[in-house]
Amino acid sequence: MTPAQSLATLQRSLGDPTLSYPLWPPMTSGCPRTSTDEISYPVEVDYAYDQVDPVLFATATGRGSSLDHWAPLLPPLAAPGLGEGGTPLIEVETGVFIKDESRNPTWSHKDRMNRCTVSAAVASGAPGIVVASSGNHGASAAAYAARAGLRCVVITGPELPPAVDSFLNAYEAVVLPVPWEARWPLMRRIVDRTGLHPVSSLTTTHTGHAFGPEGYKTIAYEIHQDLGVPAAVFVPTAYGELLFGIWKGFTELRRIGLTERLPRMYACQPTAAAPLAEAMRHGAPAAHVTVGLTEAYSIVSPVSGYRGVVTIQDSGGQVLELSDAQLETANQELARAGLWTELSSAAGLAGLRTVVDLDGPVVCISTSSGFKNRSVGLRRTETIAPDWDDVRSRLHAAGIRD
């Protein structure tokens, strides 16, 4: 696929869908006509849906279909890909499926987003990109910038997980560890002073990059190809971009005429950082919260965005708040099924375990590999003598008898 095959036509305000803007330049600060000093409303990309060739879906299977296959329903893919997408859907028990996004090139779902956002940087002629990220987003952005021949600046917190640090060093990203509250003001200043293209949010409440969630739509396409439309999708959620992107993909499938059904969407957040839950409780488009202690660092955010509210309201879904203990239990359950995930990634399954009476198959999104956990490398296995008595005692402790 080439960029010319995109059917993207314009950018539309989520704050007021009657307001639209040209497709270029990508709007990285939300909708200027509906946003206020307190609330920022995102924009989304619209397409010439009446021109979608049905063969696009007839010739694809969920497994192995990279984003290039879906180019007509994505913004122009001006940046080269890394084989992102086409991740497996694994049934861990009857009717419960895990969409394993750790199989992407940098081991997380963020690769789908960054193929689209870095493409925007390339097409805009930017000298590079800048991103504020605690982990997966930065690792992925650095990879796609390197692939496209662009410089990458990653503004992060003081405690990077070892795997993420290794990714960033390998891709020669410029890493700026600063206090949490300084990350976004610093990113805005870098954008203003250097002309680097921002691939994460610049706004008071979250809007993010207009093109980013479009990459996440392909998760819905792949689920539909493999399974049809599930009864529900459980999504680890911070800002709500992944949640919204998957929901938009399913609504497009209905709009094109490939299904009449839509899933219910569940946003799964740590209790220590659940701004979307706070927004829904107060009927607000977004909310700010004080972040508590949690190991689920990838889905920690003090602020939510309007995309999440739209998704929960339109799908008839719910925000689920989860303790670290619930996340750890789900993480162990996934490990017993052969899936080693980041703790944040277990939020989907943890959320499912709190919901009853779902009619039909359900999908839990697992966003990232266990290699992204901060605890990786901290545990050391003790060396023992190859003496049968010592070996036997270890085996017996594990329930293995001779």
N, C-alpha and C positions, 0 to 999 in steps of 0.2 A: 504494500500500500504506500501511496505517496501523499504528501500534505494536500495536494489538489483534490483528493477524493473525499475530504471532509465535507459534510453537509451542514456544518455550523453556519448560522446566519447572523446572530446578534447576541448581545448580553441583555438579560431581562432582570429587573428588580424583584427580589422576593418580598420586599416591603410593600410594593405596589406593582403587581404584575402587568398593569397597563403601561408602565414606564419601561422603555427599552433604549439600548445604546448600541452603537456599532460594535462589531466583533473585536476590532482593534482600536486602540491598544487594550490589552487585558486590564480589567479594573481591579486593582490590588488594594483598594481602600473602601470597597463596598459601594452602595448606591448613594450618590451625593445629594439626591433630591428627597430621600426619605430618612436618611440618617440624621441623628442629632448629636449633641455633645455627650449624651448619656447612652444612647443605643445606636449601634451601627447595623445596618441591614445589608446582607450579601446580595450579590447578583449571581445568576446562573446562565448557562449557555443554552440557547435555543437552536433548533435545527429545522431543516426542510423535511419534516417527517413523511410528507406525502411522496417524497422521492426515494425513500428507502427501498432498496431491492429486496424482496422476500428471500432471495437466494442467500443473502447475508446470514440469515439464521438457519437456513436449510442445509448449508454446507459446513457448519461449524459444530464441533462438540466441545463441551466445557473443558475437557482435559486437553491440554496442549495448544489451546487457542491463545496466541499472544495478543497484545493490544493492537498490533497492526491489522489483525483481521477485522477489528471493530472500527477501523478508521473513519468510515462514513458517519458514525454517531459519536465521534470524539472531536475535540478541537484539532486543528491541523498538527500532525505529528512531525514537527520539523527537526526534532532531535532524534538521533539513532537510539534504538531500543537495546535491551539486554535480555530479551526473552521473557519479560515479565508477563504474569497472568497464566491462565491455564492450570491453576492449582487443583489438587485433588479434593474430592468430596468423599469423606470417609465415614461409613456408618459404624458407630461405636456401640450402638445397641439398636434394637428394632425401632425404626422411625426417628432416630436421633443421629444427625449427620454433623460432622466437623468440616468446615471449609478451612483447609490448612494453608494459610497465607505465608507460613515460614518457608515455603518452597520457592518463593520469589528470589531474584538475584541477590539482594542484600538481606534476605531472611525475614522480610516483613511486607505487609500490605502497602506500605508507603511507596513502593516502587511503581505501583499503578498511578498514584498521584503525581510522582515526580517525572514520569515520562511525559505527562501533559504540561506540568509547570515549567520544566526545563525547555520543552518545545516552545513555550511562549517566550522564554528568554532568548532562545536562538532566533526565532522569527522576528523579535523586536530589535535585534541587533545589540543586545546588552553585552557588556564585556564579561559578565559573570553573574552569579546569583548570591543571595544572602538568605540565611534561614536561622530562626531562633528555635532550638530544639534540645530536648533532654536526652534524645537517643535515636530512635528509629528514623525519624524524619531527616535528621542531619546526616546519618550514615547513607541513607538512600539518595538524598540530594547531592551529596559529594560524589557518589558513584555516577549519577547521570550527568553531572557537570563535567566530570573527567571524561566520560564517553563522548560528550559533545565538544570537548576542547575548551571549556569555560573554567574560570577560576571560581572557587566556592569559599565563602566565609560562613562559618558555623558559630553562632553565639549560643553558648550553652551554660549550664550551671557548673558548680565546682566539683561535682561528683559524677563523672562519666562512667558508665559500665565498661568493663575491660574490652568487650567485643566491639562496642561502638568506638572507643578510643582507637582501637586497631584499624577499624574501617577508615576513620578520618585520616589517620596517619598514612595509610596505604594510598589514599586518593589525593594526598598532599593538600588537603583542605587547610585553610587558615582557621584555627580554633581559638575562640575568645571566651574563656570561662569567666563569667561574671556573676554577681549575686542575682537571684531569681528576678527581683523587681526591676533590675536594670536592663534586662534582655531586650524588651520591646522598644523602649526609648532609644537604646543604642542602635537597634536595627533601623529605626526610622532615620536616625542621623546618618548612618552609613548609606542608606538609599539616597538621601538628599545630597550627600557630598560626593559620592562615587558613581552614581548611575547604575549600581548593581541592581539586578532584578529581584524583588522580594518574592520568595516562594512560601512564606508563611505570613501570618496575620500582622497587620500594621495598626489595627483599629482598637477602640476602647472595649467594645464587646466583639466577639470573634466574627470575622468575615472570611479571612483567609484569601487565597488566590481563587479568582473566578473559575479557572480551568481545572483546579485540583480535584474536586469531587467527581468531575466527569470521568476520571480514570477509575474511580471506585464503582461506577455503574456496571463495569464489565464483570464484577463479581455476581451481580444479579443475572446477567446474561448467561454466565457459565452455570449457575445453579439451575436456571431454567432449562438449559440444554441437558443437564445431567439428571434432573429430578422433577422438573415442572415447577409449579409455584408452591412452596411450602406453606404450612399454616402460620408459621411465625419464624422470624429471624432474630437471633439474640446477638447483640453487637457490643463489644467493649467500647466505651464511649468516653471521650474527653470533651472536645469541642463540638462534636456531632457531624463532622465532615464525612466520615465513613458511613455513619448511620444514614445520612441524607443521600449520599451517593448511591448506596444499595437500593434505598427506597425509590429514588428517581429512576434507576434502571428498570425496576419492576413496573413503574407507572408507564414508562416508555413501551415496554412489551405489550401492555394493554392498549396503549394509544395506537400502536402499529397494527393491532388486531391479532396478536399471537396468543393472547390469554384474556379471560374475563375476570380472573381472580387476582387479588393482591394479598400479600402476607401482612400479618400484624408485626410491627417492629418494636423490639424491646431494647432500650438503651441501658447498658449495664455499667454502673459507675461505682467507685469505692465510696463508702460512707464518708470517708475523710475528705473527699473532694467531689461533691455532687452538685455543681451549679445548675445543670439542666433540671434536676429534680426540684431545686429551689425555684427556678423559673416557672415550672409547671404548677407548683403549689400556689404561686401568687398570680398566675395568669399573665406573666410578663414575657416579653420577647427574648429576654436574656437576664442573667443574674450574676452577681459577684458573691463569692463565699470566701471565708477564711479556711485555708487548707490545713488539715490535720496530718497526723503521721500515718503513712501507709507505705508498703513496699511496692505497690502497683504504680511505679513512677511514670509509666508510659501513658496512663490515663488520668494523671493528676492535672487539674487546671483550676485556677481561681475564678475563671470566667467562662460562661457558656456563649453560644451563638444562636441566632434565630433559626438556622437550618434544623437544629434538633427539635425545636418546638413545632415547626411545620411538620416534621416527620411523625412525631408522636401523635399530634392532633389528627393528621390526615389518615394515618394508618389505624387509628383506634388502639394504639399501643400504650406503653407504660415505661416509666423510668424505674429501674430496680437499683436500690442502694445495697451494697455488699460489703461485709467486713473482710479483713485480711484472712481471717480464719476460714470463711466461706470460699475465698479465692484459693487458698492453699488446699483445701479439701478437693475442689474441682481440679486443681493442678495435678494432684496426686492421682485422681481418677483418670485424667488424660494420660498420665505416664503409664498407668497400668494397661492402657489401651495402646501403648507404644508411641505416644505423642509427647515429646518433651517441649513444653511451651514456656514462654515468658509468663510470669505470674499474672501480669495484666491481661494476657491473652486468654486466661482461664475464666475471665469475667463472663463470657457468653454462656459457658456451661454452668457456672455458678448461678447465673441469673435463671437459667432454665430450671434448676433444681428448686427454685422458690415459687414456680408457677405450676398450677394444676389445670386439668381439663382443657388441654389443647387438642383439637380435633385434626389429626393429620400429621405428616412428617414435619420436623422442625430442623433448622440449621443454626448451628452456633459458629460464629466466626472466630477463628483462632488467628490472631494477628501477627504473631512473631515467635521466633525460636527461643528456647530456653537459654541459648548462648548469650542472650541480651540481658539476662538477670544480673544484678549488681553482685550477687553472691558467687558468681562463676569464678573459679580459681581459689576460693577461700578455703574450701574443704580439701584436706589431704588424706589419702588412704594410707594407713599404717602398713609398713612392710612386716610380714611375719615369716618365721622360719618354715621351710617346706617339711615340717614334721607332721606326721599323720595325726598325732594327738591334737595339735593346734588346729590343723585343717578340719578335723572331725568336729571339734568343739564349735568352730565357726559354722559348719554345715548344720549341726544340730540346733544352733541358735536361730538359724533361718528356717527350721522345720524340715530339713532334708536329712533323712535317716539312711544309714548303711545297713 
